[in-house]
């Protein structure tokens, strides 16, 4: 459906995943809908220094369910009811009002869940320079989850060779990378996940030393004592709640906890209590929450490390690709019931 | 009651506070008893490199109630049933088997709750060089609580001028010092305590900007929002539980929590749940538990800072002195019901 004036004024159809209204508890597919009636001009408005991009790959990430809730304060973000949801994605520049980008550039950063987006906040948009890897990797291993894993493990955890590392939600986009970084450094690495298939992946594909299915462990404390009889030096926290409580009983002196996420808590009406914080004192535990966006300055150093490892097959990476924007809501919601195996991506369009 | 052979073999009466048996929940006075039948030779045994000391001041500290519980693992300490309890104290060397100390030296460090102690582990015993202050100060402002406040505030919290600082159990030995350090640095300082008398002290004697009685605040979150409308940069955590939960809702981005103690949790049969840890992620909060003994290397630097401030009256310090070893059990147990005002010390003997 093209209409309008000259070439530059081309207006095309623009399918969008629209957010219906604030959610409490678990998000459902029906909290979003596909709008097929929208159109967009493939041109940056006069005077704007933004970009008009064609979205190629969209990323499904756990933090996104927090954006479905009513903002808890003026400093937190939420999706806007009636507007497309947004997240990280890989896109191609169709028109640029910004001297840093030109038509044809590939970028990754925050974009909308729609075929085309007008991006006005280009500050944290990164140009993709290395294209000898699948472009979808920039939603994962080379994008936000990659930089999250890198900065969380190397900066927050201050890891040393030989240390004992535990990762929860370990088969997710971030966890699988943290585990591989830790193995490359010479750590002992155990991961937890929520299915036999994921546990097999951790052991066989990602080469963790051990992995277990937390759903089959009635006593998480006992499970951790089995895998870490001498205790845990580093816990990479993705789930929170009961797992954190069990971990706190098993930390070694001067242990470090990098708090990356607490997916078990995001969809609860009432947050679970963590009872064993007092054990932080007995073991002088250091617990730090972080987000990758405080670490953009490390991105070039991160690429220098990870690109050769990918090329040499020393780091493997698994994606779960849902095809078509219309499959997006189901893919996103599936994250919270653990349906995806590997990094969940939505393929909107081939380049 | 002196008996025995020559002068060096002098045996004297040695009253002791004996630990009866492991406690669960709140310790009571009756969990200890005074043994008045003991004797001790005022001489270090042949071949020992320990010290025989006369105890002058003994320190009552919150962590001691943890020593009354059954050890939770092989790496935790407990008092030994049937033996004297122990803690920090100021003592005078009566006989020395160690070249680093001589008879007449004043020391502070770990000693027994008794009139005389044989100290075999002298590694963390410090010689008192500055005696132009009350010797009891070495159980508090110049001892373990002082170094705790100093290392916790300056090292763990990385404070900056103008930051917003909240201290719980603020009238205690550590809290009153942290608040004064923070004021000296130019921070805005609010403290919580459990009585009107303590709140008045915080405001009038220790010059906190504000203070409140947590027992009179049905909604701690609302109280903190009143005192910190823009949020908290630094929380010096002494209590845990509900207070921590309320604080987590009010931290600023990149806020820091120094976990010094969680006195509200020490005597509970079942630990309270902390529900708002997920807010650490939203604000990238850094929470670190620490103990002063990791910071002995900072002790000289700490003295350089604090001694002139004491001399000039820029730091004030309040003690609550119980006279006589026999008053020790009541003084110690009183800590946990908040009876003491200022640092609780037991005076065993004048120098």
Interface residues (C-beta under 8 A of the other chain):
Chain A: X66 X72 X75 X76 X240 X244 X253 X259 X260 X261 X262 X265 X266 X270 X271 X272 X273 X274 X275 X276 X277 X278 X280 X281 X282 X283 X284 X285 X286 X287 X288 X289 X290 X291 X294
Chain B: X66 X72 X75 X76 X240 X244 X253 X259 X260 X261 X262 X265 X266 X270 X271 X272 X273 X274 X275 X276 X277 X278 X280 X281 X282 X283 X284 X285 X286 X287 X288 X289 X290 X291 X294
